[in-house]
């Protein structure tokens, strides 16, 4: 899946399950943000943490 995302130029991959260690390594090498265990109110960020903002970090004008 990471290979497909890289070929398509997708900068952000989200999954409901946990990624493999190879997926994490590839995401880091290819500068792809990788999120796993995505739920309604939580998620784990495995690579590219600098691209993910917490609710309190989102500027007010970003929320309609």
PDB file of N, CA, C, O and CB in Angstrom:
ATOM      1  N   UNK A   1       0.823  -1.194   0.000  1.00  0.00           N
ATOM      2  CA  UNK A   1       0.000   0.000   0.000  1.00  0.00           C
ATOM      3  C   UNK A   1       0.869   1.261   0.000  1.00  0.00           C
ATOM      4  O   UNK A   1       0.546   2.237  -0.677  1.00  0.00           O
ATOM      5  CB  UNK A   1      -0.937  -0.003   1.210  1.00  0.00           C
ATOM      6  N   UNK A   2       1.965   1.242   0.753  1.00  0.00           N
ATOM      7  CA  UNK A   2       2.844   2.415   0.799  1.00  0.00           C
ATOM      8  C   UNK A   2       3.463   2.669  -0.576  1.00  0.00           C
ATOM      9  O   UNK A   2       3.634   3.818  -0.984  1.00  0.00           O
ATOM     10  CB  UNK A   2       3.955   2.222   1.863  1.00  0.00           C
ATOM     11  N   UNK A   3       3.794   1.600  -1.281  1.00  0.00           N
ATOM     12  CA  UNK A   3       4.350   1.749  -2.622  1.00  0.00           C
ATOM     13  C   UNK A   3       3.355   2.400  -3.568  1.00  0.00           C
ATOM     14  O   UNK A   3       3.721   3.273  -4.356  1.00  0.00           O
ATOM     15  CB  UNK A   3       4.777   0.397  -3.170  1.00  0.00           C
ATOM     16  N   UNK A   4       2.108   1.983  -3.494  1.00  0.00           N
ATOM     17  CA  UNK A   4       1.060   2.585  -4.326  1.00  0.00           C
ATOM     18  C   UNK A   4       0.879   4.058  -3.980  1.00  0.00           C
ATOM     19  O   UNK A   4       0.763   4.898  -4.872  1.00  0.00           O
ATOM     20  CB  UNK A   4      -0.274   1.831  -4.151  1.00  0.00           C
ATOM     21  N   UNK A   5       0.857   4.371  -2.691  1.00  0.00           N
ATOM     22  CA  UNK A   5       0.696   5.765  -2.258  1.00  0.00           C
ATOM     23  C   UNK A   5       1.856   6.618  -2.768  1.00  0.00           C
ATOM     24  O   UNK A   5       1.645   7.737  -3.235  1.00  0.00           O
ATOM     25  CB  UNK A   5       0.607   5.852  -0.715  1.00  0.00           C
ATOM     26  N   UNK A   6       3.070   6.099  -2.680  1.00  0.00           N
ATOM     27  CA  UNK A   6       4.246   6.851  -3.142  1.00  0.00           C
ATOM     28  C   UNK A   6       4.184   7.090  -4.650  1.00  0.00           C
ATOM     29  O   UNK A   6       4.484   8.189  -5.116  1.00  0.00           O
ATOM     30  CB  UNK A   6       5.543   6.099  -2.781  1.00  0.00           C
ATOM     31  N   UNK A   7       3.798   6.069  -5.411  1.00  0.00           N
ATOM     32  CA  UNK A   7       3.717   6.224  -6.871  1.00  0.00           C
ATOM     33  C   UNK A   7       2.650   7.234  -7.276  1.00  0.00           C
ATOM     34  O   UNK A   7       2.797   7.929  -8.281  1.00  0.00           O
ATOM     35  CB  UNK A   7       3.425   4.876  -7.530  1.00  0.00           C
ATOM     36  N   UNK A   8       1.572   7.315  -6.490  1.00  0.00           N
ATOM     37  CA  UNK A   8       0.481   8.248  -6.792  1.00  0.00           C
ATOM     38  C   UNK A   8       0.742   9.639  -6.225  1.00  0.00           C
ATOM     39  O   UNK A   8       0.007  10.579  -6.527  1.00  0.00           O
ATOM     40  CB  UNK A   8      -0.833   7.710  -6.245  1.00  0.00           C
ATOM     41  N   UNK A   9       1.784   9.777  -5.404  1.00  0.00           N
ATOM     42  CA  UNK A   9       2.088  11.075  -4.812  1.00  0.00           C
ATOM     43  C   UNK A   9       1.189  11.424  -3.631  1.00  0.00           C
ATOM     44  O   UNK A   9       1.016  12.601  -3.313  1.00  0.00           O
ATOM     45  CB  UNK A   9       1.974  12.143  -5.855  1.00  0.00           C
ATOM     46  N   UNK A  10       0.619  10.420  -2.982  1.00  0.00           N
ATOM     47  CA  UNK A  10      -0.264  10.642  -1.834  1.00  0.00           C
ATOM     48  C   UNK A  10       0.599  10.938  -0.607  1.00  0.00           C
ATOM     49  O   UNK A  10       1.447  10.123  -0.244  1.00  0.00           O
ATOM     50  CB  UNK A  10      -1.195   9.400  -1.582  1.00  0.00           C
ATOM     51  N   UNK A  11       0.395  12.093   0.037  1.00  0.00           N
ATOM     52  CA  UNK A  11       1.252  12.459   1.174  1.00  0.00           C
ATOM     53  C   UNK A  11       0.771  11.935   2.517  1.00  0.00           C
ATOM     54  O   UNK A  11       1.489  12.066   3.509  1.00  0.00           O
ATOM     55  CB  UNK A  11       1.364  13.939   1.253  1.00  0.00           C
ATOM     56  N   UNK A  12      -0.431  11.339   2.585  1.00  0.00           N
ATOM     57  CA  UNK A  12      -1.034  10.995   3.869  1.00  0.00           C
ATOM     58  C   UNK A  12      -1.778   9.676   3.728  1.00  0.00           C
ATOM     59  O   UNK A  12      -2.676   9.569   2.892  1.00  0.00           O
ATOM     60  CB  UNK A  12      -1.990  12.120   4.360  1.00  0.00           C
ATOM     61  N   UNK A  13      -1.428   8.663   4.527  1.00  0.00           N
ATOM     62  CA  UNK A  13      -2.101   7.366   4.492  1.00  0.00           C
ATOM     63  C   UNK A  13      -2.684   7.096   5.876  1.00  0.00           C
ATOM     64  O   UNK A  13      -1.983   7.197   6.883  1.00  0.00           O
ATOM     65  CB  UNK A  13      -1.118   6.220   4.058  1.00  0.00           C
ATOM     66  N   UNK A  14      -3.969   6.753   5.920  1.00  0.00           N
ATOM     67  CA  UNK A  14      -4.663   6.475   7.176  1.00  0.00           C
ATOM     68  C   UNK A  14      -5.249   5.074   7.115  1.00  0.00           C
ATOM     69  O   UNK A  14      -5.821   4.666   6.104  1.00  0.00           O
ATOM     70  CB  UNK A  14      -5.777   7.528   7.451  1.00  0.00           C
ATOM     71  N   UNK A  15      -5.095   4.340   8.223  1.00  0.00           N
ATOM     72  CA  UNK A  15      -5.615   2.982   8.304  1.00  0.00           C
ATOM     73  C   UNK A  15      -6.342   2.780   9.623  1.00  0.00           C
ATOM     74  O   UNK A  15      -6.036   3.438  10.618  1.00  0.00           O
ATOM     75  CB  UNK A  15      -4.483   1.953   8.152  1.00  0.00           C
ATOM     76  N   UNK A  16      -7.300   1.873   9.625  1.00  0.00           N
ATOM     77  CA  UNK A  16      -7.984   1.528  10.880  1.00  0.00           C
ATOM     78  C   UNK A  16      -7.177   0.518  11.684  1.00  0.00           C
ATOM     79  O   UNK A  16      -7.446   0.318  12.868  1.00  0.00           O
ATOM     80  CB  UNK A  16      -9.386   0.967  10.594  1.00  0.00           C
ATOM     81  N   UNK A  17      -6.191  -0.122  11.059  1.00  0.00           N
ATOM     82  CA  UNK A  17      -5.378  -1.129  11.736  1.00  0.00           C
ATOM     83  C   UNK A  17      -3.960  -0.605  11.943  1.00  0.00           C
ATOM     84  O   UNK A  17      -3.647   0.523  11.563  1.00  0.00           O
ATOM     85  CB  UNK A  17      -5.354  -2.445  10.928  1.00  0.00           C
ATOM     86  N   UNK A  18      -3.116  -1.416  12.540  1.00  0.00           N
ATOM     87  CA  UNK A  18      -1.732  -0.989  12.780  1.00  0.00           C
ATOM     88  C   UNK A  18      -0.871  -1.276  11.551  1.00  0.00           C
ATOM     89  O   UNK A  18      -1.092  -2.267  10.856  1.00  0.00           O
ATOM     90  CB  UNK A  18      -1.146  -1.703  14.025  1.00  0.00           C
ATOM     91  N   UNK A  19       0.109  -0.416  11.282  1.00  0.00           N
ATOM     92  CA  UNK A  19       0.992  -0.643  10.137  1.00  0.00           C
ATOM     93  C   UNK A  19       2.108  -1.623  10.503  1.00  0.00           C
ATOM     94  O   UNK A  19       2.401  -1.835  11.679  1.00  0.00           O
ATOM     95  CB  UNK A  19       1.593   0.690   9.645  1.00  0.00           C
ATOM     96  N   UNK A  20       2.713  -2.202   9.502  1.00  0.00           N
ATOM     97  CA  UNK A  20       3.885  -3.055   9.738  1.00  0.00           C
ATOM     98  C   UNK A  20       5.101  -2.159   9.949  1.00  0.00           C
ATOM     99  O   UNK A  20       5.072  -0.973   9.621  1.00  0.00           O
ATOM    100  CB  UNK A  20       4.122  -4.048   8.542  1.00  0.00           C
ATOM    101  N   UNK A  21       6.153  -2.727  10.492  1.00  0.00           N
ATOM    102  CA  UNK A  21       7.384  -1.948  10.683  1.00  0.00           C
ATOM    103  C   UNK A  21       7.964  -1.527   9.331  1.00  0.00           C
ATOM    104  O   UNK A  21       8.568  -0.460   9.227  1.00  0.00           O
ATOM    105  CB  UNK A  21       8.431  -2.767  11.483  1.00  0.00           C
ATOM    106  N   UNK A  22       7.789  -2.346   8.303  1.00  0.00           N
ATOM    107  CA  UNK A  22       8.248  -1.977   6.968  1.00  0.00           C
ATOM    108  C   UNK A  22       7.476  -0.771   6.445  1.00  0.00           C
ATOM    109  O   UNK A  22       8.065   0.128   5.845  1.00  0.00           O
ATOM    110  CB  UNK A  22       8.101  -3.158   6.004  1.00  0.00           C
ATOM    111  N   UNK A  23       6.173  -0.744   6.666  1.00  0.00           N
ATOM    112  CA  UNK A  23       5.359   0.401   6.234  1.00  0.00           C
ATOM    113  C   UNK A  23       5.809   1.691   6.908  1.00  0.00           C
ATOM    114  O   UNK A  23       5.875   2.742   6.269  1.00  0.00           O
ATOM    115  CB  UNK A  23       3.878   0.147   6.536  1.00  0.00           C
ATOM    116  N   UNK A  24       6.116   1.609   8.195  1.00  0.00           N
ATOM    117  CA  UNK A  24       6.581   2.786   8.921  1.00  0.00           C
ATOM    118  C   UNK A  24       7.914   3.259   8.357  1.00  0.00           C
ATOM    119  O   UNK A  24       8.111   4.456   8.147  1.00  0.00           O
ATOM    120  CB  UNK A  24       6.711   2.483  10.424  1.00  0.00           C
ATOM    121  N   UNK A  25       8.822   2.335   8.114  1.00  0.00           N
ATOM    122  CA  UNK A  25      10.134   2.686   7.564  1.00  0.00           C
ATOM    123  C   UNK A  25      10.004   3.316   6.178  1.00  0.00           C
ATOM    124  O   UNK A  25      10.683   4.298   5.876  1.00  0.00           O
ATOM    125  CB  UNK A  25      11.031   1.444   7.494  1.00  0.00           C
ATOM    126  N   UNK A  26       9.142   2.758   5.340  1.00  0.00           N
ATOM    127  CA  UNK A  26       8.945   3.311   4.001  1.00  0.00           C
ATOM    128  C   UNK A  26       8.300   4.697   4.070  1.00  0.00           C
ATOM    129  O   UNK A  26       8.683   5.600   3.327  1.00  0.00           O
ATOM    130  CB  UNK A  26       8.079   2.364   3.155  1.00  0.00           C
ATOM    131  N   UNK A  27       7.335   4.859   4.950  1.00  0.00           N
ATOM    132  CA  UNK A  27       6.684   6.162   5.098  1.00  0.00           C
ATOM    133  C   UNK A  27       7.701   7.220   5.514  1.00  0.00           C
ATOM    134  O   UNK A  27       7.690   8.331   4.985  1.00  0.00           O
ATOM    135  CB  UNK A  27       5.541   6.084   6.130  1.00  0.00           C
ATOM    136  N   UNK A  28       8.570   6.886   6.448  1.00  0.00           N
ATOM    137  CA  UNK A  28       9.602   7.828   6.866  1.00  0.00           C
ATOM    138  C   UNK A  28      10.560   8.144   5.721  1.00  0.00           C
ATOM    139  O   UNK A  28      10.911   9.304   5.504  1.00  0.00           O
ATOM    140  CB  UNK A  28      10.376   7.270   8.059  1.00  0.00           C
ATOM    141  N   UNK A  29      10.981   7.123   4.995  1.00  0.00           N
ATOM    142  CA  UNK A  29      11.929   7.318   3.891  1.00  0.00           C
ATOM    143  C   UNK A  29      11.320   8.123   2.748  1.00  0.00           C
ATOM    144  O   UNK A  29      12.017   8.893   2.088  1.00  0.00           O
ATOM    145  CB  UNK A  29      12.409   5.972   3.367  1.00  0.00           C
ATOM    146  N   UNK A  30      10.024   7.946   2.516  1.00  0.00           N
ATOM    147  CA  UNK A  30       9.359   8.602   1.392  1.00  0.00           C
ATOM    148  C   UNK A  30       8.583   9.856   1.800  1.00  0.00           C
ATOM    149  O   UNK A  30       7.849  10.429   0.994  1.00  0.00           O
ATOM    150  CB  UNK A  30       8.425   7.630   0.722  1.00  0.00           C
ATOM    151  N   UNK A  31       8.751  10.275   3.052  1.00  0.00           N
ATOM    152  CA  UNK A  31       8.100  11.493   3.557  1.00  0.00           C
ATOM    153  C   UNK A  31       6.577  11.430   3.413  1.00  0.00           C
ATOM    154  O   UNK A  31       5.943  12.378   2.950  1.00  0.00           O
ATOM    155  CB  UNK A  31       8.638  12.723   2.817  1.00  0.00           C
ATOM    156  N   UNK A  32       6.008  10.301   3.817  1.00  0.00           N
ATOM    157  CA  UNK A  32       4.558  10.111   3.815  1.00  0.00           C
ATOM    158  C   UNK A  32       4.090  10.060   5.266  1.00  0.00           C
ATOM    159  O   UNK A  32       4.675   9.349   6.084  1.00  0.00           O
ATOM    160  CB  UNK A  32       4.148   8.805   3.038  1.00  0.00           C
ATOM    161  N   UNK A  33       3.052  10.800   5.583  1.00  0.00           N
ATOM    162  CA  UNK A  33       2.476  10.741   6.923  1.00  0.00           C
ATOM    163  C   UNK A  33       1.658   9.464   7.025  1.00  0.00           C
ATOM    164  O   UNK A  33       0.812   9.187   6.175  1.00  0.00           O
ATOM    165  CB  UNK A  33       1.596  12.003   7.227  1.00  0.00           C
ATOM    166  N   UNK A  34       1.919   8.685   8.078  1.00  0.00           N
ATOM    167  CA  UNK A  34       1.251   7.392   8.245  1.00  0.00           C
ATOM    168  C   UNK A  34       0.519   7.363   9.579  1.00  0.00           C
ATOM    169  O   UNK A  34       1.120   7.526  10.641  1.00  0.00           O
ATOM    170  CB  UNK A  34       2.269   6.224   8.158  1.00  0.00           C
ATOM    171  N   UNK A  35      -0.798   7.150   9.502  1.00  0.00           N
ATOM    172  CA  UNK A  35      -1.653   7.102  10.686  1.00  0.00           C
ATOM    173  C   UNK A  35      -2.308   5.733  10.750  1.00  0.00           C
ATOM    174  O   UNK A  35      -2.784   5.214   9.740  1.00  0.00           O
ATOM    175  CB  UNK A  35      -2.728   8.235  10.660  1.00  0.00           C
ATOM    176  N   UNK A  36      -2.329   5.145  11.957  1.00  0.00           N
ATOM    177  CA  UNK A  36      -2.975   3.859  12.161  1.00  0.00           C
ATOM    178  C   UNK A  36      -3.923   3.921  13.344  1.00  0.00           C
ATOM    179  O   UNK A  36      -3.949   4.907  14.081  1.00  0.00           O
ATOM    180  CB  UNK A  36      -1.936   2.762  12.372  1.00  0.00           C
ATOM    181  N   UNK A  37      -4.694   2.873  13.520  1.00  0.00           N
ATOM    182  CA  UNK A  37      -5.701   2.804  14.582  1.00  0.00           C
ATOM    183  C   UNK A  37      -6.593   4.038  14.574  1.00  0.00           C
ATOM    184  O   UNK A  37      -6.928   4.569  15.633  1.00  0.00           O
ATOM    185  CB  UNK A  37      -5.027   2.655  15.947  1.00  0.00           C
ATOM    186  N   UNK A  38      -6.973   4.487  13.405  1.00  0.00           N
ATOM    187  CA  UNK A  38      -7.834   5.676  13.289  1.00  0.00           C
ATOM    188  C   UNK A  38      -9.236   5.335  13.786  1.00  0.00           C
ATOM    189  O   UNK A  38      -9.881   4.400  13.312  1.00  0.00           O
ATOM    190  CB  UNK A  38      -7.885   6.192  11.811  1.00  0.00           C
ATOM    191  N   UNK A  39      -9.674   6.116  14.741  1.00  0.00           N
ATOM    192  CA  UNK A  39     -11.010   5.977  15.309  1.00  0.00           C
ATOM    193  C   UNK A  39     -11.692   7.334  15.278  1.00  0.00           C
ATOM    194  O   UNK A  39     -11.097   8.318  14.840  1.00  0.00           O
ATOM    195  CB  UNK A  39     -10.953   5.414  16.759  1.00  0.00           C
ATOM    196  N   UNK A  40     -12.912   7.395  15.732  1.00  0.00           N
ATOM    197  CA  UNK A  40     -13.658   8.653  15.739  1.00  0.00           C
ATOM    198  C   UNK A  40     -12.938   9.770  16.484  1.00  0.00           C
ATOM    199  O   UNK A  40     -12.890  10.906  16.013  1.00  0.00           O
ATOM    200  CB  UNK A  40     -15.013   8.437  16.353  1.00  0.00           C
ATOM    201  N   UNK A  41     -12.386   9.449  17.632  1.00  0.00           N
ATOM    202  CA  UNK A  41     -11.783  10.490  18.475  1.00  0.00           C
ATOM    203  C   UNK A  41     -10.311  10.265  18.764  1.00  0.00           C
ATOM    204  O   UNK A  41      -9.734  10.981  19.584  1.00  0.00           O
ATOM    205  CB  UNK A  41     -12.522  10.581  19.770  1.00  0.00           C
ATOM    206  N   UNK A  42      -9.684   9.290  18.115  1.00  0.00           N
ATOM    207  CA  UNK A  42      -8.274   9.034  18.381  1.00  0.00           C
ATOM    208  C   UNK A  42      -7.595   8.409  17.171  1.00  0.00           C
ATOM    209  O   UNK A  42      -8.245   7.903  16.255  1.00  0.00           O
ATOM    210  CB  UNK A  42      -8.117   8.126  19.599  1.00  0.00           C
ATOM    211  N   UNK A  43      -6.264   8.461  17.197  1.00  0.00           N
ATOM    212  CA  UNK A  43      -5.461   7.841  16.148  1.00  0.00           C
ATOM    213  C   UNK A  43      -4.021   7.793  16.627  1.00  0.00           C
ATOM    214  O   UNK A  43      -3.645   8.528  17.540  1.00  0.00           O
ATOM    215  CB  UNK A  43      -5.581   8.618  14.795  1.00  0.00           C
ATOM    216  N   UNK A  44      -3.222   6.941  16.025  1.00  0.00           N
ATOM    217  CA  UNK A  44      -1.795   6.870  16.304  1.00  0.00           C
ATOM    218  C   UNK A  44      -1.053   7.333  15.058  1.00  0.00           C
ATOM    219  O   UNK A  44      -1.322   6.853  13.957  1.00  0.00           O
ATOM    220  CB  UNK A  44      -1.362   5.423  16.721  1.00  0.00           C
ATOM    221  N   UNK A  45      -0.127   8.260  15.230  1.00  0.00           N
ATOM    222  CA  UNK A  45       0.669   8.754  14.110  1.00  0.00           C
ATOM    223  C   UNK A  45       2.024   8.058  14.161  1.00  0.00           C
ATOM    224  O   UNK A  45       2.755   8.183  15.143  1.00  0.00           O
ATOM    225  CB  UNK A  45       0.828  10.318  14.159  1.00  0.00           C
ATOM    226  N   UNK A  46       2.356   7.327  13.104  1.00  0.00           N
ATOM    227  CA  UNK A  46       3.580   6.541  13.066  1.00  0.00           C
ATOM    228  C   UNK A  46       4.707   7.227  12.301  1.00  0.00           C
ATOM    229  O   UNK A  46       5.878   6.949  12.556  1.00  0.00           O
ATOM    230  CB  UNK A  46       3.299   5.202  12.452  1.00  0.00           C
ATOM    231  N   UNK A  47       4.379   8.108  11.378  1.00  0.00           N
ATOM    232  CA  UNK A  47       5.383   8.836  10.606  1.00  0.00           C
ATOM    233  C   UNK A  47       4.776  10.165  10.173  1.00  0.00           C
ATOM    234  O   UNK A  47       3.578  10.250   9.903  1.00  0.00           O
ATOM    235  CB  UNK A  47       5.868   8.004   9.366  1.00  0.00           C
ATOM    236  N   UNK A  48       5.605  11.195  10.110  1.00  0.00           N
ATOM    237  CA  UNK A  48       5.138  12.499   9.657  1.00  0.00           C
ATOM    238  C   UNK A  48       4.335  13.266  10.689  1.00  0.00           C
ATOM    239  O   UNK A  48       3.393  13.979  10.341  1.00  0.00           O
ATOM    240  CB  UNK A  48       4.321  12.332   8.440  1.00  0.00           C
ATOM    241  N   UNK A  49       4.696  13.127  11.948  1.00  0.00           N
ATOM    242  CA  UNK A  49       3.957  13.775  13.032  1.00  0.00           C
ATOM    243  C   UNK A  49       3.841  15.286  12.840  1.00  0.00           C
ATOM    244  O   UNK A  49       2.875  15.896  13.297  1.00  0.00           O
ATOM    245  CB  UNK A  49       4.625  13.481  14.358  1.00  0.00           C
ATOM    246  N   UNK A  50       4.811  15.885  12.175  1.00  0.00           N
ATOM    247  CA  UNK A  50       4.799  17.341  11.988  1.00  0.00           C
ATOM    248  C   UNK A  50       3.642  17.817  11.107  1.00  0.00           C
ATOM    249  O   UNK A  50       3.326  19.007  11.105  1.00  0.00           O
ATOM    250  CB  UNK A  50       6.113  17.791  11.379  1.00  0.00           C
ATOM    251  N   UNK A  51       3.010  16.921  10.365  1.00  0.00           N
ATOM    252  CA  UNK A  51       1.881  17.307   9.509  1.00  0.00           C
ATOM    253  C   UNK A  51       0.534  17.217  10.206  1.00  0.00           C
ATOM    254  O   UNK A  51      -0.479  17.647   9.653  1.00  0.00           O
ATOM    255  CB  UNK A  51       1.856  16.445   8.285  1.00  0.00           C
ATOM    256  N   UNK A  52       0.509  16.664  11.409  1.00  0.00           N
ATOM    257  CA  UNK A  52      -0.752  16.427  12.110  1.00  0.00           C
ATOM    258  C   UNK A  52      -0.898  17.437  13.242  1.00  0.00           C
ATOM    259  O   UNK A  52      -0.023  17.548  14.101  1.00  0.00           O
ATOM    260  CB  UNK A  52      -0.820  14.974  12.659  1.00  0.00           C
ATOM    261  N   UNK A  53      -2.009  18.173  13.239  1.00  0.00           N
ATOM    262  CA  UNK A  53      -2.282  19.146  14.284  1.00  0.00           C
ATOM    263  C   UNK A  53      -3.303  18.594  15.264  1.00  0.00           C
ATOM    264  O   UNK A  53      -4.226  17.877  14.878  1.00  0.00           O
ATOM    265  CB  UNK A  53      -2.776  20.463  13.682  1.00  0.00           C
ATOM    266  N   UNK A  54      -3.131  18.933  16.525  1.00  0.00           N
ATOM    267  CA  UNK A  54      -4.135  18.601  17.535  1.00  0.00           C
ATOM    268  C   UNK A  54      -5.245  19.631  17.441  1.00  0.00           C
ATOM    269  O   UNK A  54      -5.042  20.703  16.872  1.00  0.00           O
ATOM    270  CB  UNK A  54      -3.517  18.564  18.977  1.00  0.00           C
ATOM    271  N   UNK A  55      -6.408  19.328  17.984  1.00  0.00           N
ATOM    272  CA  UNK A  55      -7.533  20.257  17.957  1.00  0.00           C
ATOM    273  C   UNK A  55      -7.157  21.639  18.455  1.00  0.00           C
ATOM    274  O   UNK A  55      -7.524  22.642  17.843  1.00  0.00           O
ATOM    275  CB  UNK A  55      -8.666  19.716  18.782  1.00  0.00           C
ATOM    276  N   UNK A  56      -6.430  21.700  19.559  1.00  0.00           N
ATOM    277  CA  UNK A  56      -6.077  22.998  20.124  1.00  0.00           C
ATOM    278  C   UNK A  56      -5.039  23.747  19.287  1.00  0.00           C
ATOM    279  O   UNK A  56      -4.801  24.931  19.527  1.00  0.00           O
ATOM    280  CB  UNK A  56      -5.558  22.816  21.529  1.00  0.00           C
ATOM    281  N   UNK A  57      -4.417  23.080  18.310  1.00  0.00           N
ATOM    282  CA  UNK A  57      -3.427  23.720  17.444  1.00  0.00           C
ATOM    283  C   UNK A  57      -4.014  24.238  16.139  1.00  0.00           C
ATOM    284  O   UNK A  57      -3.330  24.947  15.401  1.00  0.00           O
ATOM    285  CB  UNK A  57      -2.322  22.755  17.139  1.00  0.00           C
ATOM    286  N   UNK A  58      -5.252  23.905  15.839  1.00  0.00           N
ATOM    287  CA  UNK A  58      -5.881  24.324  14.592  1.00  0.00           C
ATOM    288  C   UNK A  58      -6.302  25.783  14.706  1.00  0.00           C
ATOM    289  O   UNK A  58      -6.999  26.150  15.652  1.00  0.00           O
ATOM    290  CB  UNK A  58      -7.099  23.426  14.255  1.00  0.00           C
ATOM    291  N   UNK A  59      -5.887  26.625  13.753  1.00  0.00           N
ATOM    292  CA  UNK A  59      -6.289  28.028  13.795  1.00  0.00           C
ATOM    293  C   UNK A  59      -7.810  28.172  13.731  1.00  0.00           C
ATOM    294  O   UNK A  59      -8.478  27.367  13.082  1.00  0.00           O
ATOM    295  CB  UNK A  59      -5.639  28.799  12.644  1.00  0.00           C
ATOM    296  N   UNK A  60      -8.363  29.188  14.397  1.00  0.00           N
ATOM    297  CA  UNK A  60      -9.803  29.389  14.427  1.00  0.00           C
ATOM    298  C   UNK A  60     -10.422  29.532  13.044  1.00  0.00           C
ATOM    299  O   UNK A  60     -11.543  29.075  12.817  1.00  0.00           O
ATOM    300  CB  UNK A  60     -10.121  30.596  15.240  1.00  0.00           C
ATOM    301  N   UNK A  61      -9.708  30.160  12.121  1.00  0.00           N
ATOM    302  CA  UNK A  61     -10.274  30.348  10.777  1.00  0.00           C
ATOM    303  C   UNK A  61     -10.282  29.071   9.950  1.00  0.00           C
ATOM    304  O   UNK A  61     -10.822  29.064   8.844  1.00  0.00           O
ATOM    305  CB  UNK A  61      -9.502  31.412  10.039  1.00  0.00           C
ATOM    306  N   UNK A  62      -9.693  27.987  10.461  1.00  0.00           N
ATOM    307  CA  UNK A  62      -9.688  26.710   9.742  1.00  0.00           C
ATOM    308  C   UNK A  62     -10.966  25.928   9.995  1.00  0.00           C
ATOM    309  O   UNK A  62     -11.286  25.024   9.223  1.00  0.00           O
ATOM    310  CB  UNK A  62      -8.477  25.873  10.149  1.00  0.00           C
ATOM    311  N   UNK A  63     -11.698  26.241  11.037  1.00  0.00           N
ATOM    312  CA  UNK A  63     -12.951  25.543  11.353  1.00  0.00           C
ATOM    313  C   UNK A  63     -14.141  26.381  10.881  1.00  0.00           C
ATOM    314  O   UNK A  63     -14.340  27.498  11.359  1.00  0.00           O
ATOM    315  CB  UNK A  63     -13.056  25.258  12.882  1.00  0.00           C
ATOM    316  N   UNK A  64     -14.940  25.843   9.936  1.00  0.00           N
ATOM    317  CA  UNK A  64     -16.090  26.627   9.439  1.00  0.00           C
ATOM    318  C   UNK A  64     -17.184  26.783  10.467  1.00  0.00           C
ATOM    319  O   UNK A  64     -18.204  27.414  10.191  1.00  0.00           O
ATOM    320  CB  UNK A  64     -16.666  25.982   8.206  1.00  0.00           C
TER     321      UNK A  64
END
